[in-house]
Amino acid sequence: MPDDRPRPGTVAVHGFALRMIREARGRRVGELSAALEVDRSYIAHLENGSKTIVGAEFYARLLAELQIHDYRALLATAPRRHA
């Protein structure tokens, strides 16, 4: 089973928030992926939650491209660990 917890230098992205903000900015998946130089499927996987962990540098580029000034806007909350 893959470990989806962020590691140092990575960030967990909230996919639904990403999609809502992208759409509110009037950006299409293809436009955003081209601007970030990633495949369209990468953005789609982030938005649908099948991929959640990204590098900190990519996260910063994503925020800048969507003109998001609060770095917390796309952060996923850490899953709770049950004892």
Biopython code that builds the backbone (N, CA, C, O; Angstrom):
import numpy as np
from Bio.PDB.StructureBuilder import StructureBuilder

atoms = [
    (1, "MET", "N", (0.847, -1.180, 0.000)),
    (1, "MET", "CA", (0.000, 0.000, 0.000)),
    (1, "MET", "C", (0.893, 1.245, 0.000)),
    (1, "MET", "O", (1.779, 1.357, 0.847)),
    (2, "PRO", "N", (0.677, 2.185, -0.935)),
    (2, "PRO", "CA", (1.533, 3.370, -0.990)),
    (2, "PRO", "C", (1.319, 4.276, 0.216)),
    (2, "PRO", "O", (0.218, 4.374, 0.759)),
    (3, "ASP", "N", (2.378, 4.920, 0.607)),
    (3, "ASP", "CA", (2.336, 5.860, 1.725)),
    (3, "ASP", "C", (2.088, 7.250, 1.157)),
    (3, "ASP", "O", (2.952, 7.800, 0.474)),
    (4, "ASP", "N", (0.911, 7.830, 1.430)),
    (4, "ASP", "CA", (0.546, 9.134, 0.884)),
    (4, "ASP", "C", (0.850, 10.289, 1.823)),
    (4, "ASP", "O", (0.351, 11.397, 1.625)),
    (5, "ARG", "N", (1.656, 10.046, 2.832)),
    (5, "ARG", "CA", (2.010, 11.135, 3.744)),
    (5, "ARG", "C", (3.110, 11.987, 3.127)),
    (5, "ARG", "O", (4.024, 11.462, 2.491)),
    (6, "PRO", "N", (3.022, 13.307, 3.315)),
    (6, "PRO", "CA", (4.088, 14.172, 2.791)),
    (6, "PRO", "C", (5.422, 13.873, 3.461)),
    (6, "PRO", "O", (5.474, 13.539, 4.645)),
    (7, "ARG", "N", (6.473, 13.992, 2.711)),
    (7, "ARG", "CA", (7.834, 13.852, 3.217)),
    (7, "ARG", "C", (8.459, 15.241, 3.217)),
    (7, "ARG", "O", (7.892, 16.165, 2.635)),
    (8, "PRO", "N", (9.602, 15.407, 3.850)),
    (8, "PRO", "CA", (10.256, 16.722, 3.816)),
    (8, "PRO", "C", (10.422, 17.195, 2.368)),
    (8, "PRO", "O", (10.847, 16.437, 1.496)),
    (9, "GLY", "N", (10.082, 18.447, 2.139)),
    (9, "GLY", "CA", (10.179, 19.010, 0.795)),
    (9, "GLY", "C", (8.980, 18.719, -0.085)),
    (9, "GLY", "O", (9.000, 19.000, -1.283)),
    (10, "THR", "N", (7.918, 18.146, 0.515)),
    (10, "THR", "CA", (6.697, 17.868, -0.239)),
    (10, "THR", "C", (5.495, 18.475, 0.461)),
    (10, "THR", "O", (5.560, 18.868, 1.626)),
    (11, "VAL", "N", (4.401, 18.542, -0.275)),
    (11, "VAL", "CA", (3.173, 19.158, 0.223)),
    (11, "VAL", "C", (1.996, 18.278, -0.194)),
    (11, "VAL", "O", (1.993, 17.729, -1.295)),
    (12, "ALA", "N", (1.005, 18.143, 0.674)),
    (12, "ALA", "CA", (-0.227, 17.438, 0.328)),
    (12, "ALA", "C", (-1.237, 18.459, -0.189)),
    (12, "ALA", "O", (-1.563, 19.429, 0.497)),
    (13, "VAL", "N", (-1.725, 18.229, -1.402)),
    (13, "VAL", "CA", (-2.633, 19.162, -2.069)),
    (13, "VAL", "C", (-4.078, 18.704, -1.906)),
    (13, "VAL", "O", (-4.381, 17.516, -2.023)),
    (14, "HIS", "N", (-4.960, 19.655, -1.637)),
    (14, "HIS", "CA", (-6.398, 19.398, -1.563)),
    (14, "HIS", "C", (-6.956, 19.545, -2.978)),
    (14, "HIS", "O", (-7.116, 20.658, -3.478)),
    (15, "GLY", "N", (-7.250, 18.412, -3.615)),
    (15, "GLY", "CA", (-7.646, 18.400, -5.019)),
    (15, "GLY", "C", (-8.905, 19.175, -5.331)),
    (15, "GLY", "O", (-8.961, 19.884, -6.337)),
    (16, "PHE", "N", (-9.929, 19.054, -4.479)),
    (16, "PHE", "CA", (-11.177, 19.766, -4.739)),
    (16, "PHE", "C", (-10.949, 21.272, -4.685)),
    (16, "PHE", "O", (-11.486, 22.012, -5.509)),
    (17, "ALA", "N", (-10.160, 21.724, -3.726)),
    (17, "ALA", "CA", (-9.849, 23.157, -3.633)),
    (17, "ALA", "C", (-9.103, 23.622, -4.878)),
    (17, "ALA", "O", (-9.373, 24.702, -5.404)),
    (18, "LEU", "N", (-8.165, 22.805, -5.346)),
    (18, "LEU", "CA", (-7.434, 23.141, -6.570)),
    (18, "LEU", "C", (-8.398, 23.320, -7.732)),
    (18, "LEU", "O", (-8.319, 24.306, -8.464)),
    (19, "ARG", "N", (-9.297, 22.376, -7.898)),
    (19, "ARG", "CA", (-10.251, 22.470, -9.007)),
    (19, "ARG", "C", (-11.137, 23.704, -8.881)),
    (19, "ARG", "O", (-11.343, 24.415, -9.865)),
    (20, "MET", "N", (-11.656, 23.966, -7.708)),
    (20, "MET", "CA", (-12.549, 25.113, -7.520)),
    (20, "MET", "C", (-11.827, 26.427, -7.813)),
    (20, "MET", "O", (-12.382, 27.310, -8.467)),
    (21, "ILE", "N", (-10.609, 26.553, -7.336)),
    (21, "ILE", "CA", (-9.858, 27.789, -7.573)),
    (21, "ILE", "C", (-9.476, 27.907, -9.043)),
    (21, "ILE", "O", (-9.571, 28.990, -9.622)),
    (22, "ARG", "N", (-9.049, 26.816, -9.645)),
    (22, "ARG", "CA", (-8.702, 26.852, -11.076)),
    (22, "ARG", "C", (-9.903, 27.303, -11.900)),
    (22, "ARG", "O", (-9.780, 28.172, -12.763)),
    (23, "GLU", "N", (-11.061, 26.711, -11.630)),
    (23, "GLU", "CA", (-12.267, 27.082, -12.366)),
    (23, "GLU", "C", (-12.676, 28.523, -12.087)),
    (23, "GLU", "O", (-13.103, 29.232, -12.999)),
    (24, "ALA", "N", (-12.552, 28.962, -10.842)),
    (24, "ALA", "CA", (-12.895, 30.347, -10.495)),
    (24, "ALA", "C", (-11.996, 31.344, -11.219)),
    (24, "ALA", "O", (-12.408, 32.467, -11.512)),
    (25, "ARG", "N", (-10.772, 30.927, -11.503)),
    (25, "ARG", "CA", (-9.826, 31.787, -12.227)),
    (25, "ARG", "C", (-10.031, 31.699, -13.741)),
    (25, "ARG", "O", (-9.351, 32.385, -14.504)),
    (26, "GLY", "N", (-10.965, 30.857, -14.166)),
    (26, "GLY", "CA", (-11.237, 30.709, -15.586)),
    (26, "GLY", "C", (-10.165, 29.955, -16.346)),
    (26, "GLY", "O", (-10.018, 30.130, -17.556)),
    (27, "ARG", "N", (-9.423, 29.125, -15.653)),
    (27, "ARG", "CA", (-8.330, 28.369, -16.281)),
    (27, "ARG", "C", (-8.799, 26.958, -16.599)),
    (27, "ARG", "O", (-9.504, 26.333, -15.805)),
    (28, "ARG", "N", (-8.409, 26.470, -17.744)),
    (28, "ARG", "CA", (-8.685, 25.090, -18.129)),
    (28, "ARG", "C", (-7.509, 24.218, -17.718)),
    (28, "ARG", "O", (-6.388, 24.697, -17.545)),
    (29, "VAL", "N", (-7.789, 22.929, -17.567)),
    (29, "VAL", "CA", (-6.736, 21.992, -17.169)),
    (29, "VAL", "C", (-5.565, 22.067, -18.143)),
    (29, "VAL", "O", (-4.408, 22.106, -17.725)),
    (30, "GLY", "N", (-5.861, 22.088, -19.427)),
    (30, "GLY", "CA", (-4.808, 22.137, -20.437)),
    (30, "GLY", "C", (-3.959, 23.389, -20.351)),
    (30, "GLY", "O", (-2.742, 23.330, -20.523)),
    (31, "GLU", "N", (-4.591, 24.523, -20.086)),
    (31, "GLU", "CA", (-3.852, 25.785, -19.949)),
    (31, "GLU", "C", (-2.924, 25.740, -18.743)),
    (31, "GLU", "O", (-1.756, 26.119, -18.824)),
    (32, "LEU", "N", (-3.465, 25.270, -17.627)),
    (32, "LEU", "CA", (-2.671, 25.216, -16.405)),
    (32, "LEU", "C", (-1.517, 24.228, -16.550)),
    (32, "LEU", "O", (-0.388, 24.520, -16.155)),
    (33, "SER", "N", (-1.802, 23.076, -17.108)),
    (33, "SER", "CA", (-0.736, 22.082, -17.261)),
    (33, "SER", "C", (0.351, 22.581, -18.206)),
    (33, "SER", "O", (1.533, 22.331, -17.968)),
    (34, "ALA", "N", (-0.024, 23.277, -19.267)),
    (34, "ALA", "CA", (0.975, 23.826, -20.192)),
    (34, "ALA", "C", (1.828, 24.878, -19.499)),
    (34, "ALA", "O", (3.047, 24.903, -19.670)),
    (35, "ALA", "N", (1.197, 25.743, -18.720)),
    (35, "ALA", "CA", (1.935, 26.791, -18.011)),
    (35, "ALA", "C", (2.908, 26.198, -16.997)),
    (35, "ALA", "O", (3.984, 26.747, -16.765)),
    (36, "LEU", "N", (2.523, 25.074, -16.395)),
    (36, "LEU", "CA", (3.363, 24.428, -15.383)),
    (36, "LEU", "C", (4.293, 23.377, -15.983)),
    (36, "LEU", "O", (5.103, 22.774, -15.279)),
    (37, "GLU", "N", (4.163, 23.167, -17.292)),
    (37, "GLU", "CA", (4.987, 22.191, -18.011)),
    (37, "GLU", "C", (4.852, 20.780, -17.445)),
    (37, "GLU", "O", (5.838, 20.078, -17.221)),
    (38, "VAL", "N", (3.600, 20.391, -17.224)),
    (38, "VAL", "CA", (3.288, 19.024, -16.804)),
    (38, "VAL", "C", (2.179, 18.501, -17.710)),
    (38, "VAL", "O", (1.512, 19.273, -18.400)),
    (39, "ASP", "N", (1.993, 17.204, -17.702)),
    (39, "ASP", "CA", (0.933, 16.595, -18.490)),
    (39, "ASP", "C", (-0.430, 16.947, -17.903)),
    (39, "ASP", "O", (-0.566, 17.126, -16.692)),
    (40, "ARG", "N", (-1.431, 17.043, -18.763)),
    (40, "ARG", "CA", (-2.804, 17.329, -18.304)),
    (40, "ARG", "C", (-3.258, 16.317, -17.257)),
    (40, "ARG", "O", (-3.954, 16.663, -16.303)),
    (41, "SER", "N", (-2.856, 15.067, -17.448)),
    (41, "SER", "CA", (-3.288, 14.021, -16.522)),
    (41, "SER", "C", (-2.754, 14.260, -15.111)),
    (41, "SER", "O", (-3.383, 13.847, -14.136)),
    (42, "TYR", "N", (-1.612, 14.916, -14.993)),
    (42, "TYR", "CA", (-1.046, 15.202, -13.675)),
    (42, "TYR", "C", (-1.983, 16.126, -12.894)),
    (42, "TYR", "O", (-2.262, 15.887, -11.719)),
    (43, "ILE", "N", (-2.465, 17.181, -13.553)),
    (43, "ILE", "CA", (-3.407, 18.105, -12.910)),
    (43, "ILE", "C", (-4.712, 17.373, -12.607)),
    (43, "ILE", "O", (-5.280, 17.539, -11.528)),
    (44, "ALA", "N", (-5.186, 16.569, -13.549)),
    (44, "ALA", "CA", (-6.422, 15.813, -13.333)),
    (44, "ALA", "C", (-6.289, 14.880, -12.132)),
    (44, "ALA", "O", (-7.215, 14.776, -11.327)),
    (45, "HIS", "N", (-5.153, 14.202, -12.002)),
    (45, "HIS", "CA", (-4.936, 13.309, -10.855)),
    (45, "HIS", "C", (-4.903, 14.088, -9.544)),
    (45, "HIS", "O", (-5.406, 13.609, -8.528)),
    (46, "LEU", "N", (-4.321, 15.274, -9.557)),
    (46, "LEU", "CA", (-4.324, 16.099, -8.347)),
    (46, "LEU", "C", (-5.752, 16.494, -7.983)),
    (46, "LEU", "O", (-6.150, 16.408, -6.821)),
    (47, "GLU", "N", (-6.511, 16.924, -8.975)),
    (47, "GLU", "CA", (-7.869, 17.391, -8.708)),
    (47, "GLU", "C", (-8.803, 16.276, -8.255)),
    (47, "GLU", "O", (-9.681, 16.508, -7.424)),
    (48, "ASN", "N", (-8.627, 15.074, -8.787)),
    (48, "ASN", "CA", (-9.538, 13.998, -8.387)),
    (48, "ASN", "C", (-9.046, 13.228, -7.163)),
    (48, "ASN", "O", (-9.708, 12.297, -6.704)),
    (49, "GLY", "N", (-7.894, 13.614, -6.643)),
    (49, "GLY", "CA", (-7.402, 13.027, -5.404)),
    (49, "GLY", "C", (-6.619, 11.739, -5.560)),
    (49, "GLY", "O", (-6.178, 11.171, -4.561)),
    (50, "SER", "N", (-6.431, 11.255, -6.792)),
    (50, "SER", "CA", (-5.650, 10.031, -6.957)),
    (50, "SER", "C", (-4.160, 10.293, -6.771)),
    (50, "SER", "O", (-3.381, 9.362, -6.564)),
    (51, "LYS", "N", (-3.770, 11.554, -6.845)),
    (51, "LYS", "CA", (-2.415, 11.983, -6.485)),
    (51, "LYS", "C", (-2.591, 13.168, -5.549)),
    (51, "LYS", "O", (-3.368, 14.078, -5.836)),
    (52, "THR", "N", (-1.878, 13.162, -4.439)),
    (52, "THR", "CA", (-2.039, 14.257, -3.482)),
    (52, "THR", "C", (-0.727, 14.928, -3.104)),
    (52, "THR", "O", (-0.727, 16.083, -2.678)),
    (53, "ILE", "N", (0.385, 14.229, -3.253)),
    (53, "ILE", "CA", (1.670, 14.749, -2.792)),
    (53, "ILE", "C", (2.442, 15.350, -3.962)),
    (53, "ILE", "O", (2.630, 14.706, -4.994)),
    (54, "VAL", "N", (2.888, 16.601, -3.785)),
    (54, "VAL", "CA", (3.707, 17.272, -4.799)),
    (54, "VAL", "C", (4.939, 17.856, -4.126)),
    (54, "VAL", "O", (4.964, 18.042, -2.910)),
    (55, "GLY", "N", (5.940, 18.139, -4.912)),
    (55, "GLY", "CA", (7.133, 18.789, -4.395)),
    (55, "GLY", "C", (6.840, 20.234, -4.018)),
    (55, "GLY", "O", (5.955, 20.870, -4.591)),
    (56, "ALA", "N", (7.584, 20.738, -3.059)),
    (56, "ALA", "CA", (7.375, 22.108, -2.590)),
    (56, "ALA", "C", (7.590, 23.123, -3.708)),
    (56, "ALA", "O", (6.881, 24.127, -3.779)),
    (57, "GLU", "N", (8.558, 22.872, -4.578)),
    (57, "GLU", "CA", (8.815, 23.797, -5.687)),
    (57, "GLU", "C", (7.626, 23.830, -6.649)),
    (57, "GLU", "O", (7.211, 24.902, -7.089)),
    (58, "PHE", "N", (7.082, 22.665, -6.973)),
    (58, "PHE", "CA", (5.907, 22.621, -7.849)),
    (58, "PHE", "C", (4.734, 23.327, -7.182)),
    (58, "PHE", "O", (4.003, 24.071, -7.837)),
    (59, "TYR", "N", (4.549, 23.103, -5.890)),
    (59, "TYR", "CA", (3.454, 23.743, -5.160)),
    (59, "TYR", "C", (3.575, 25.263, -5.254)),
    (59, "TYR", "O", (2.577, 25.951, -5.469)),
    (60, "ALA", "N", (4.775, 25.785, -5.095)),
    (60, "ALA", "CA", (4.994, 27.232, -5.199)),
    (60, "ALA", "C", (4.659, 27.730, -6.602)),
    (60, "ALA", "O", (4.050, 28.790, -6.752)),
    (61, "ARG", "N", (5.048, 26.978, -7.629)),
    (61, "ARG", "CA", (4.731, 27.358, -9.011)),
    (61, "ARG", "C", (3.231, 27.312, -9.259)),
    (61, "ARG", "O", (2.688, 28.168, -9.957)),
    (62, "LEU", "N", (2.561, 26.316, -8.692)),
    (62, "LEU", "CA", (1.112, 26.184, -8.826)),
    (62, "LEU", "C", (0.408, 27.388, -8.206)),
    (62, "LEU", "O", (-0.492, 27.969, -8.812)),
    (63, "LEU", "N", (0.818, 27.755, -7.008)),
    (63, "LEU", "CA", (0.233, 28.925, -6.351)),
    (63, "LEU", "C", (0.440, 30.184, -7.180)),
    (63, "LEU", "O", (-0.487, 30.973, -7.362)),
    (64, "ALA", "N", (1.648, 30.369, -7.678)),
    (64, "ALA", "CA", (1.956, 31.564, -8.472)),
    (64, "ALA", "C", (1.126, 31.592, -9.751)),
    (64, "ALA", "O", (0.589, 32.635, -10.123)),
    (65, "GLU", "N", (1.023, 30.464, -10.416)),
    (65, "GLU", "CA", (0.286, 30.403, -11.685)),
    (65, "GLU", "C", (-1.191, 30.712, -11.495)),
    (65, "GLU", "O", (-1.817, 31.316, -12.365)),
    (66, "LEU", "N", (-1.751, 30.302, -10.358)),
    (66, "LEU", "CA", (-3.161, 30.570, -10.066)),
    (66, "LEU", "C", (-3.353, 31.868, -9.284)),
    (66, "LEU", "O", (-4.467, 32.189, -8.869)),
    (67, "GLN", "N", (-2.285, 32.595, -9.089)),
    (67, "GLN", "CA", (-2.308, 33.875, -8.369)),
    (67, "GLN", "C", (-2.927, 33.723, -6.979)),
    (67, "GLN", "O", (-3.783, 34.505, -6.566)),
    (68, "ILE", "N", (-2.467, 32.698, -6.278)),
    (68, "ILE", "CA", (-2.913, 32.433, -4.911)),
    (68, "ILE", "C", (-1.848, 32.978, -3.977)),
    (68, "ILE", "O", (-0.681, 32.593, -4.063)),
    (69, "HIS", "N", (-2.248, 33.873, -3.084)),
    (69, "HIS", "CA", (-1.284, 34.532, -2.208)),
    (69, "HIS", "C", (-1.161, 33.869, -0.836)),
    (69, "HIS", "O", (-0.158, 34.058, -0.147)),
    (70, "ASP", "N", (-2.156, 33.106, -0.440)),
    (70, "ASP", "CA", (-2.113, 32.404, 0.844)),
    (70, "ASP", "C", (-1.687, 30.961, 0.587)),
    (70, "ASP", "O", (-2.445, 30.185, 0.006)),
    (71, "TYR", "N", (-0.489, 30.602, 1.011)),
    (71, "TYR", "CA", (0.050, 29.272, 0.719)),
    (71, "TYR", "C", (-0.818, 28.143, 1.278)),
    (71, "TYR", "O", (-0.703, 27.001, 0.834)),
    (72, "ARG", "N", (-1.674, 28.447, 2.236)),
    (72, "ARG", "CA", (-2.514, 27.418, 2.856)),
    (72, "ARG", "C", (-3.742, 27.064, 2.018)),
    (72, "ARG", "O", (-4.432, 26.090, 2.318)),
    (73, "ALA", "N", (-4.021, 27.842, 0.974)),
    (73, "ALA", "CA", (-5.261, 27.689, 0.207)),
    (73, "ALA", "C", (-5.469, 26.293, -0.372)),
    (73, "ALA", "O", (-6.606, 25.829, -0.462)),
    (74, "LEU", "N", (-4.411, 25.630, -0.759)),
    (74, "LEU", "CA", (-4.535, 24.317, -1.399)),
    (74, "LEU", "C", (-4.017, 23.173, -0.542)),
    (74, "LEU", "O", (-3.912, 22.043, -1.017)),
    (75, "LEU", "N", (-3.694, 23.450, 0.702)),
    (75, "LEU", "CA", (-3.146, 22.399, 1.563)),
    (75, "LEU", "C", (-4.229, 21.426, 2.002)),
    (75, "LEU", "O", (-5.304, 21.829, 2.445)),
    (76, "ALA", "N", (-3.932, 20.154, 1.875)),
    (76, "ALA", "CA", (-4.821, 19.120, 2.396)),
    (76, "ALA", "C", (-4.505, 18.944, 3.873)),
    (76, "ALA", "O", (-3.355, 19.080, 4.290)),
    (77, "THR", "N", (-5.501, 18.651, 4.638)),
    (77, "THR", "CA", (-5.248, 18.384, 6.049)),
    (77, "THR", "C", (-4.635, 17.003, 6.174)),
    (77, "THR", "O", (-4.964, 16.090, 5.417)),
    (78, "ALA", "N", (-3.765, 16.866, 7.113)),
    (78, "ALA", "CA", (-3.097, 15.578, 7.330)),
    (78, "ALA", "C", (-4.110, 14.566, 7.841)),
    (78, "ALA", "O", (-4.949, 14.901, 8.677)),
    (79, "PRO", "N", (-4.044, 13.343, 7.354)),
    (79, "PRO", "CA", (-4.960, 12.323, 7.859)),
    (79, "PRO", "C", (-4.684, 12.040, 9.329)),
    (79, "PRO", "O", (-3.536, 12.038, 9.773)),
    (80, "ARG", "N", (-5.739, 11.806, 10.060)),
    (80, "ARG", "CA", (-5.572, 11.496, 11.484)),
    (80, "ARG", "C", (-5.129, 10.060, 11.643)),
    (80, "ARG", "O", (-5.584, 9.163, 10.934)),
    (81, "ARG", "N", (-4.236, 9.866, 12.584)),
    (81, "ARG", "CA", (-3.747, 8.515, 12.867)),
    (81, "ARG", "C", (-4.485, 7.986, 14.084)),
    (81, "ARG", "O", (-4.550, 8.636, 15.127)),
    (82, "HIS", "N", (-5.023, 6.825, 13.931)),
    (82, "HIS", "CA", (-5.753, 6.204, 15.039)),
    (82, "HIS", "C", (-4.807, 5.307, 15.825)),
    (82, "HIS", "O", (-3.997, 4.575, 15.258)),
    (83, "ALA", "N", (-4.933, 5.385, 17.138)),
    (83, "ALA", "CA", (-4.060, 4.581, 18.000)),
    (83, "ALA", "C", (-4.516, 3.155, 18.072)),
    (83, "ALA", "O", (-3.893, 2.342, 18.755)),
]
sb = StructureBuilder()
sb.init_structure("model")
sb.init_model(0)
sb.init_chain("A")
sb.init_seg("    ")
for serial, (resi, resn, name, xyz) in enumerate(atoms, 1):
    if name == "N":
        sb.init_residue(resn, " ", resi, " ")
    sb.init_atom(name, np.array(xyz, "f"), 0.0, 1.0, " ", f" {name:<3s}", serial, name[0])
structure = sb.get_structure()
